[in-house]
Amino acid sequence: MSRHPRVTRAIELREAVRQRHGHLDLAMDILSGPLYFRLLITHQPLTHDHIDRVLRAVFTGMSPRST
């Protein structure tokens, strides 16, 4: 059974977005964990420096690797 062309195109677009932007849900999980931990567990403030360090770590960890 073949798919409708619109369904096939939607799947292709979804994959293109995923390849271009990575897994956004995973990035959000990785990003939100340290921020919630700092606020809710350690009760420390979220400083610009801390957020910059977390973002740098997320971007470094999720950047494409050369082979």
N, C-alpha and C positions, 0 to 999 in steps of 0.2 A: 504494500500500500504506500503510495507516494504522498508526500506532504504538499499542502497548498503552497504556492510560491511565496506568499506573504509570511507564512510560518517559517519557511526556510530562510527567508531574508531576515526575519527577526532574530533567529538563532545566530545567523552570521554576524549581525550587528552586535548582539550580546557578547559574542566571543571577541570581536574586534575591540569593544570597549574594555573587556576584561584584560586583553593583552596590552592595550595601551595604558590603562590606569591601574593595573594590578588588581589585587583583591581588596577592595575598599572596606569590606566588612572586617577582614582580618586586620587591616591597618587601624581601624577604629577600636577594635578590641585591644590591640597592643598599645595604642595611645591612651585609651581611657583607664586602663588598669593602674598605671603609676600615678595618674592624677587623682583618681578616687582613693587610692591607698594613702596618698599624702594628706588628703583632706579628711577622710573618715577614720583612718587608723592612727596616723601619727599626729593629726590635728595641726600640721604645719601649714603655713600659708602657701598659696601657689604664686611664686614669684615669676617674673619674666625670665630670669636666668634659668630657673628650673624647667619651665615650659620649653625654652629654647634647647636645653640639653636633651629633654625627652624627644622633641621633634627631630633633632639631629640624629639621635639613636634610631628612631623609627625610619627616617629617610635613608640612613646608612644601611640598616638591616634589610630594607625592602628594595634597595636600588638593584638594577640589573647587574649581573656578574658577567665579566668577560671570561671566555673559555680559553 
